[in-house]
Amino acid sequence: MSNVDRAIQHLNRKISEREQSQTISFDEFLKVLTVSPTAVVRNVFQTFHDMIRSYVGVGVDEYPDDPESINYVHYDCSNLFVKDADRPFFADRLFANRLINHVDAMKGSARQNKIYIFEGPHGSGKSTFLNTLLLKFEEYANSDAGTRYETVWRLDRRVLAQINETQMTSFVDRLTGLLDEYELGQADQAEMKKSLFRSGDFIEVPCPSHDNPLLMIPKRDRRTFFDELFKNDEFKWKLFTDKEYEWVFSETPCTICSSLFNALLQRLPNSMDIYRMIHARPYRFNRRLGEGITVFNPGDKPMKQNVITNEQLQRKIDILLGDSNAVRHIYSNFAKTNNGIYALMDVKSYNAERLLELHNIISEGIHKVEELEENVKSLFIALMNPEDEKTIEGFQSFTDRIEFINIPYVMDLHTEVEIYRNTFGRHINESFLPRVLHNFARIIIATRMNRKSEALLEWIGDPEKYAHYCDENLLLLKMEIYCGHIPPWLSEDDRKRLTAKRRRRIIDESEHEGVTGFSGRDSIKIFNEFYSAHARKDGLISMYSLVTYFTKWRTDLNEMLPVHFLDSLVQNYNYTVLQEVKESLYYYNEDQIARDLLNYLFAVNFEVGSSVLCAYTNEKIDISEDFLRSIEVRLIGQEVTEAVRLDFRRETQKEYASRTLTQEILAGGKDPRETTLYLALHERYVHNLKDKVLEPFIDNANFRRAIKDYDTEAFKTYDKRIRDDVSFLINNLCASRFHYSKQSAREMCVYVIDHDLARTFPT
């Protein structure tokens, strides 16, 4: 035997073994079911949910202990939409939460008789989204984790031979009639008989509707059957009570499977013989062949005849059962995607007709094939531009079956930046000063937002109080909330007033945004022009370059922005970098802070003029107004009135006596440093110290020059204290928290000093 022959035989054996092992008997299927019930008892909606969750995982809540949380979390969709994708889709936080919420709801049976239309403007990435989603669904459904089973009938000629002589005579008569009908000669007739009755023991009839083998159990017997099959555990409880498993007890098999079952039931004395002919195999998805996934583009013409038959298989079934009317092996293209996905890529042209055709199918779950009723329980998805909604106008009963999911332009600035990085390369980060790239994204997103926000105005009231940090339309604040971030410049009162209801109203406003302004394609084009003009090896792109581009180079783009938005963006940027410099320059002497706070907590319980030994620090304290004021200034600031300061002292003493000492320290056994009051005072103390940290350096010319000379020979000429301060500052800015390079850290520190930012913002 040649090497070629051996290789072909080996390949043939491997393929045969693999294909044969995929089909299992009904008994084996039930064993798999009892071992992995949640994986086997799944329809397309449950599988779609499991696929999304397996790729996306659990979301991250930046404020897990917030009692006003609305579960608006960060989902990492990169494995679903970016990894291994030819054209990645970037889902921002708003869309990711929207999608996950719909998918979670879709899992329940109450949401299944619907078509899910993803609606968004041109350039929002709808087609990329759907193609990537279907690619990942096909990948998941054909993997071990996503495997579902479909029914395959293996009609056993040996068992059917037990049928009585009268029936056998009828078989032969019908066979002869069929052979005559097809005008076969004597030799051909003999050969046909031989092939049908002697070439093999089985005729294999796959269910064209991909029915789960569990549906072959009669509906009236399923509850009893599953009650006996499963032990009393969590899955059994869900199976009998959860909405998502209603289909197991309510759905019926396709007409072909039902007809086969009934025909065999009439001919065989033992129903066990029927179930021996029922087998299961993995439901294999193939978009290109239209198996499990079918996608129609607007230009795809409808088929003239949407009825599929298999004449050769029909003849074999007729001969085996002795009755050509017992089982009619006909079905439509909808059967090929039953328990799969039927998708329309843009609702226009021929796809508009297809959408209207789905009306009865979606509402009733049934499609007529000649005189037969065909079950259709598919996941229907369509893409639509807003102007195409007129297609479904006037069909109220149909619109009730439509679930719209907005897919607008990106509204999350981190996702917008990720698109630039993916398009132009991650090296673009090295060309920008920190935060400037994100501010470019803020400018783009500002054009996509509504100018007025009723939810923000109801919450904040007067935007003017945040003029140092935010624009008059509060768009910068809304962008932060869309990113899941609560900015630190908000007052304590406003942070407390950000209830779950208010937060939900703000997020809900995104449903009406992202349909105007710069599209995804526009933003890529604008960024390319800006980056090409300003990126250089000897310097970093600054806020000055960014503002100049929009105000002097491309004034046409600036006209799309709200008035004074760029000025507010610069103010917000200045505040942010100032805080980073303060944070990086601040020396954190925890021991001194702890002594001050513990001594203060102990002292407020005694009269002024007393002398006591602090139980927490073992230090003697001479309690005077100067002593208490010196610490209170660091806690609530220098500028507060005497009355406010005394009120703060009384509230602190009241909280300490009623809760901190009695409940947390004495009853709860907590260390004083772990109590709620101590931690709150500690946060205040540190915040106020940081606000004053730049004061010794603001007017120090040597400090500014030392920053510019850092990492050069000239830096060694400065005295040790300045070298230590500057090194401490630069190293902290370059740490992982702020992501500065040495060059960008130097430039930023000089920027903060030259623009006198420490005196610009209120403490």
N, C-alpha and C positions, 0 to 999 in steps of 0.2 A: 504494500500500500504506500502510495507516495505521500510526501509531507502535506501536499494540498488536500488529499483525501482525508488524511487524519485530522487536519485542522478543521475541515468542514464538518466531519462527523462529531468532533468534540464540541464545536459551536452548536450544532444541531441538538446534541444531547443536553447541553447547558440550557438552551432556550426552552426545550421541551420540559425539562425538570422545573424550570422557573415558572413557566406558564401553567403546568399541571399543578404545582404546589399552590397556586393562587386560588384555585377553585376548591372549596371545601364542602363537605356534606352539611345538611341542616343540623345534624347532631353536633358536628364539630363547631359549627357556627354558634350554637347555643352554649357550648363550653367557653368559647371566646367571649360571648356575651356575659356570662357569669363572672369571668375574671376581670373584664374591663367594660362594665356596663355604661359608664358615662361616655366612653369613646364610641361604642357601637350604637347606642340609642341616640343618634343625632340626625336632625334634618339639616338642610342647607343653611338655615338661619343660625342654628346652634354652631355649626361648623364655621360659618363666617365669623361669628363672635369669637370662637376659640382661636381662629387664625389671627384676628386682629390683636387679641390679648396676648397671644404667644409671641408675636413680633414686637409689640409695644411695651408689654409688661405693666407694672404698677406705677402710677404717677407719683411725683414728688411734691409734697406740700411744704412750701417754705415756712409756713406758720402753723405747724401741726397742733399747737396748743391754743390756737385762737378760737375762742368760743363763738365768734361770728364768721367762722369759715363757711364757704359755700362749695367746698370741694372743687375749686377751680385750680387744678394742679398742672404741673409740667409733665407732659408725656414725651418720652424720647421715641420719635417715629422714624429714626434713621434706619433701623433694621427693616422697617416696612416699606419705606418710600425711597430710600437713598442707596442702601447697600446693594451692590450687584445690579443696579438699575442702569440701563443705557441712558435714559433721560430721567434723572432723579426729580422727585417732587418734594417740595419743602412745606410741610404743614406747620403753620404757626400755632401758638398756644390756643388761640380762640377756636380755630378750626379743629384742632386735635381734640379739645374738650367736647366740641359739638359732635364730632364723629363718634367718639367713644360713648357719649350719652345715647345717641341713636342706636348704636350697635348693641349696647346693653339692653335697651328697650326692645330692639328687634328680636332678641333671643326669645321673648315671650310670644306665645301664639296669638295674642291679641293684636299684634302689630304685623302679622304676616300677610294679610290680604291687602297689600299696598304696593305701589311702585315708588321707589325712592329716586327723586329727581334732584341731582346736584346742580344748582343754579348759580351762575356767576357771569361776570362780564367777560368780554374778549380779553385774552392775555392773562387770565387768572390761573391758567394751568389745569383746566378741567380734563382735557384729553390726556395729558401726562399723568394726572392723578388716577384716572380710570384704567389706563393701560398698565400702569405699575401695580395698581391694586389687583387687577385680574391676573397678572403675572405671578404675584405672590400667592394669590388664592390657589392657582393651579399647582404651584410648587408645594404648597402646604397640603392640599387635598391629595396629592399623589405621594406624600411622605407617610412614614409609619404613624406619626402623630396625628395626621389628618385623615387616616384611612376610614372610609365608610364602605359598607357592603351593599351589593345589589343582588337581585334574584337571578338565578340561571336554572332553567328547567332542563333536566337530563331525562328525557322520556325513554323508559326502559322497554325495549321491544319484547324482552323475555317475560316481563310481568304482564304487559298488555296482551301477550299471546294466550293468557288465561281466559280471555273473553270467549263467550260461548260460540258455538258453531254458526248460529244464525248471523251473529254479528260479523263473523269472519267472512261469511258468504257475501254480506253487504260490502265489506272492505274490498273484496275481489271485484265485485260488480262495479263499484265506484272507481276502483283503480283502472279497470278496463275502459270505463267511460272517459276517464281523464286521459288515458293513453290515446283513445280514439280522437278525443277532442283536440289533442295536439298533433294528430295525424302522424303518429309514429308507426314505423313498419314493424313486422313481427319480430325481427331480430332486435330492433330498438326496444320494443316492449319487454322482451325477455331480459334485456340488459338492465332496463329500468327496474323491473321487479327484483332482480338480483341485487342491485345497488341499494334499494330501499329496505329489503328484508334481510339481506345477508352480509352487507358490507360492514355492519357494526351493530353493537348492541344498544346504542343510544342515539337519539336525536337531540341535539342541544338547541334550546330556545332561550336566548338571553332576553330578559325583560327590557323592551325598548324604552320604558319609562324609568328605568333604574330604581324600581321599588325596593325598599328595604325588605329583606326576607321575613321580618317580623309581621309584615302586613299579610302574609300568607296564612296567619292564624285568624280564623273567623272572629269578627269584631265581638260577638257575644261571648266568646270564650277567652278573650285576652286577659281580662282582670283575674279570672281564676287561674289561668295559666301562669301569669307573672307572679301571682301570690304564692304559688307552689314552687316556682323556679328560683325566686330570690329569697334570701334570708332577711329577717327583719333588721335592716340597717338604714343608714341615712339615704342611700340612693333609692331604696324601695319607697321610703316616705316621700321623697321628691317626685318619684315616678307617678305615684297615685294622687299627689296633691298639687304639684306645681303646674302653672299654666304652660310652661315651655314643653311639657311632655303630653299635653292634651292630644297632639296629633297621633300618638301611639294608639290611642283608644278610639279615635274618631275617623281616621283616614281609611280608605279602601284601596285595594290593589287596582292596577290598570285593568282595562277590559280584557286584554289578552291573558293576563295571569288569572283573572277571575274566571274566564271561560275555560281555561285549561283545568283549573281546580275543580270546577263544577262538572266538566265532562269526565274527568278521572273519577270523581266521587260517585258518579252514576255507574261507572263501569267496573270499578274495583271494590271488592267486598271489604277491604281493610284500609282505613285512611292512613295507616302507617306506611303503606306502599306509596301513597301520594307524597308524603314527606321525604321518603327515600329518593324521590325524583327531584326534590327541591334542593338546590345547592346555592352557595353564596360565593361571591368573588369581590375583590376590591373594585370600587367604582372609580374608573380611571378617567381623568379629565384631560381634554385636549382641545384647546381653543381653535387650532387650525382646522381640525376635523369637525368642529361643532359639537363635540361630545362633552356635555356638562357645562360648557361655556360657549355662548353664541353672541357675537358682537356684530351689529349692523351699522354701517356708515350711511349717511343721508343719501348717497348716490347708489346704494345697492338696490337693484330692482327686485320687486317681489317675485317669488316663484309662481309660475302659472298654475302648477298643481302642487298643493301642499299635502299630498297623501303619499306615504311611503309604504311599499309592499315588498314582499320577497316570495315570488311565485314558487321557487323551488322548495323553500321551507314550508310554504303553505301546502303544497302537494304532499310533502312528507307527513305533516300533521294530520291532514285529512285522511290519508291512508291508515295511519296508526290508530286514529280514533274512529274511523269508519263513518264519519259524518262531516261533510265539507262545510256545514253551517255551524258546527259546534264551536269552533274557534276561528275567528277572522283575524289574521295577522296583518292588520293595517294600523298605521299610526301617523302622526304629523311631526314636523320639525320641533314642535313644542315639547314632544316627548323626549327628544334628545337632550333637552336642558331641564327636564323635570328633576327637582331636587338639586338643580344647579343654578347657573346665573344666565339670565337673558338681558343683554345690555344694548342700549341705543346710544350711539355716539353722535350727539346733537339732534334735537328734535326739530327737523325741518325736512322738506322734500319727502322722499319715501318714508323716512322715519316718523314723520307726522302721522301718516296713515297707519303705520305699525303701532304707534302709541294709542290711537283711537281703537284699533283692533283689540288691544289688551283690556278694554273696558270690562267686558263680560268675563273674560278669563280671570282677571284679578278679583272681581267681586264674588264670583261663584267658584273659582278654582276649577272650571270645566271648559273644555274646548271640544267642539263638535267635529268629528271626522266621519263624513258621510252620515250614516244614521247612528253611529256610536258616540258615546260621551267619553272623552279622554281627560284624565286627571292632570292638572297642571299646578304644581306647588313649587314654583321657582322663585328665586330672588330676582325681582325686576329692578333694573337700574337704568337711568337715563341721564344724559347731560343736556342742559338747556341754557340758552342765553336769555336774559330778562325780556328782550323784545319778542321772543318766541312764545310767551305765555298765551298769546292770542289763539294758539292752536287748540287749547283746551277750554277757551271761554265758551260759556253756554252749556257746559256739561257738568252741572252741579253734582250729580251722583258720581261722576268720575273724579272730580276734584276732591271729593271727600276721601277718595282712595289714594290720594297723592300725598306723600310726605316730602316736603321741600327741605333741602339741606343746603344752606348757603356756602359757597366756596368763593369768597371775594378775593381781592388783592390782599397781599400779606399786610397784617396790621400789628404784628409783633416785631419790634426792631431787631431783636436777636436773630430771628429767622431771616429778616431782610439782609442782615450782614452775612449770614451763612450762605445765602444765595450768591453774594458777591465773591465770597471766598471760593465757593465751588466753581463759579464761572471763570474767575481770573487767577485762581491759585491762592493758597493760604499765605503765600509770601507777601501779599499786599499788606498784611498786618505790620510788617517791618517798615513800611513807608509812611505810617501815620503816627502822630503823637497819640497816646492813649485817649480814648473817648471820641476822637474826631471822626473816625470811621462810623461809629454808632450815631454820631450827630448827623452825618450825611443821611443815614437811614431815617432818622427822625424827620428830616426835611421832606424826604420822599413820602413818608407815611402821613405827614400833616396834610398833604394835598388829598388824601383819601378819606379824611375824617370830616364829620359834620362840624360846622363852626360853633354851633350852640349845643350844649349838653344840659338838658333839664335835670338829669340825675345829679350831675356835679354841682350845679347851681343850688339845688335844694339842699345838698350836703354842705358845701363850702360857704354858701351865702355870697359874700363879697370877695371876688378874686383878687382885688387890689391888695389885700393883706399879704399875698404871696408874690408881689411884684418883683421881689429880689430873686425869686427862684423859678417862676412859672409865667407863661403867657396869659393874656387877659381872657382867652377862651378856654384855659385850663387843658389844652391839648397835651402838653407835656406831662401833666398829672395823669391824664387818662392813659397815655402810652405806658407809663409805669405800672398802672393797675392792670392793663392788658397783659403786661409781662409777668404779672403775679407779684409785683414789688410795691411795697408801701414806702414812699420816699421819706427820708429822715427829717426833711425840713417842715413837715406837717406839724402843726401844734398838737400838744397832748390832747386838748379838747376835741379837735377834729379827728384824731386817731380813734378816740373813744366813740365818736359819733359815726364811724364807718361800720355800721351794722351790716348783718348779712343781707337784709332787705335792700339797703342802699348799694351794697357791693353788687348784688344781683342785677339791680336796675342799670348800673353802669355797664356791666358785661352785656346785658341784653341790648344795649344801644348799638353794639357792634353788628347786630343783625341787619342794620340799615346803613352800614358804612362799607367802604371798600369797593364801591361800584363806580366811583368817579375818581378823578385825579390821575396820577402817573400809574400806568399799568406795569406789570412785571417786565414786559419788553422795553417799555420806556425807561424804567429805572436802570436796566442793564446798559442801555445806550447812553444815558446821561452819566452814569458812573464811569463808563469807559472813556468818555470825552474828558471828564474831570481828572481822572487818574492819569491818563496819558499826558495831560498838560502840566501836572504838578508833581508827579513822582520823580525824584532825583536821588542820586547816590549820596550827595553831600549834605542832605538836610531832610527833615521830616515834614510831612504835610500838617499844617497847623489850622487852628480855627480861623485865623486871618485869611488863609488861602481859601478855605471853604466859604466864608462869608463873601469874599471878593468875587468868587466865581458866580455866585447867584445874584449879587447886587450890581456888578459891573460888566461881567462877561455875558451872562445869560439872564438879562433882565426879563426876557419873556417867560422864563421859568419862575422867576421871583413873583410875577403877577399871579401865579396860581396859589401862592402862600398867603395865609392870613396876615393882615397888616401888623407890623412890629414883631412878627414871629421870630425872625432871625435875631433881633436884639434880645428877646427873652431867652432864646437858645444859648446865646453867648453868656448871659447872666447865669443861667443854670449851669453851664459848663464851668464858669469861674467859681461858683459856689462848690461844685463837686471837687475840683482839683485843689481848692483851698483846704477842704476837709481832709483830703488825702495827704497833703503836705503836713498839716497839723498832726494827723494821726501818726505820721512817720517820724516826726520830730519829738513827739511826746515821750518822755522818760517815765516809765510806769513803775513807781515805787509803791508796790502793794503794801508793804509793811507799814509805811507811814500813813497811807490812806486808811488802813484797817485800824490803826491806833486812834486816829482822829475820830473815826466814825463810832467805834466802840466807846470811847470816852464821852462822846457827845450823847449817845443813847443813854448811857448811865447817868450823865450829869443832868439831863433835862428833868429828872424826877426829883431834884433837890432845889431848895431855894438859893437864889443868888446870894453870895457871901459865905456859903457853906464850903467846907473842906472835907473831901471824901476820898476813900481809896477805891478805885475802880475794880469791880470784881472780875472784869474781863481782861484787863491789861496789867493789874497790880500797880498802876501808877497813881500817885497822889494828885488829885485835881482840886485846884482852888477855883471854885465856880464863880465867875464874874461875867458881866455883860460883854467885856472884851473877849473873853475866852469863847463864849457861845457865839458871838457875832463873827469871830474869825473863821469859824467852821461854817456858819450859816451863809456867809458870803460865797464860799466855795460851792455850797449846795444850791442856792437860789439866785446868786448874782449880786453884784454890788449896787445895782440901780434900784432895787425894790425899796418900798417905803418901810418905815419902822413898823407900821401896823401890819403890813403883809408878813414881815419877818416874824413878828410875835405870834401871828396866827399860825404860821408854819411850825413854830416851836410847840405851840399847844397841840396841834394836830398830831405832830410826831410823838409827843408824850402820851397822848390819848391812845394812839395805835400801839405804842410800846407796852403800856400798862394793860390794855384790854386784850390784846392778842399775842404780841410777840413774846412777852415774858411769861404770861400765864399759860397760853395754849401751845406755843411752839417750843419754848425753852424748857419750862418746868414740866408740863404734861407730855410734850412730844419728844423731849430729850434732844432737841436740835442744838447744834453749835450756833452761837449768835451770828456767825458769818453766813450761815445757811438760811437765815430767816428771811421772810418776804420783805420786811421793812429794811433790813440791812442791805439787801440786794438792790432795792429801789434807791436808797440813799447813795449806794456805791455808784450806780449808773449816773446819778446827778453830779456827784463829785467829780468823776472822771470827765464827764462832758464839759463841765466848766473849766477844769484844768486845761483841757485841750484847746478851748477857745482862747486862752491867754498865752498859749505856748510860743507864739510867734513874736510877742511883744518885745522881748530882748533883742531880736534880730532885725526888726523892721528898718531901723535907721542905721544899721551897722554895715558900712560900705565894705569892710573887710569880709564879712560873711557872704555878701553877694559875689565878690571877686573870687573867694575861695570855692564857691560852687562852680563858677565857670572854669576854674583851674583844676577842678577835681580830676584825678586820674592822669595828671601831668606832673612833670618835674617841678613846676612852679608851686604846686600844692604843698610841697614839703617845706616851703619858706614860711608858712603861716604858723601861728603859735598852736600848741597842742590842744587847747580847749576848742578852738574853731575847727581844727582838723577832726577832732572827735565828733563834734556836733554835725559837721557836714557829712562825714562818713556814715554816721548813724542814720541821718536823714536819707541819703542816697541808697544805702543798703536796704532800708525798710521799703522804699519805693520800688526797688528791684525785686523784692520778695514776691512769693507766689500770689499774695493777696491782691497786689495792684498791677503786676505784670509790666512794669516799666523796664526799659533798658537803661544803661548808664547815660547814654546820650539823651534819651527822652526825659529822664529824671532831671538832668542838669537844665535842660531847656524849660521844663515845667516849673522848677523852683525859681528860676530867674523871671519867668512870666508872672508868677505869683507876687514876687517882690516888686517888680517894675510897675505892675498895675495896682499896687497897694491894696490888694484884695483883702488883707486882714482888717483894714479899716472900712471896707466897702459894705460888708455884711454885718447885720446886727447879731449880737451874741445871743 
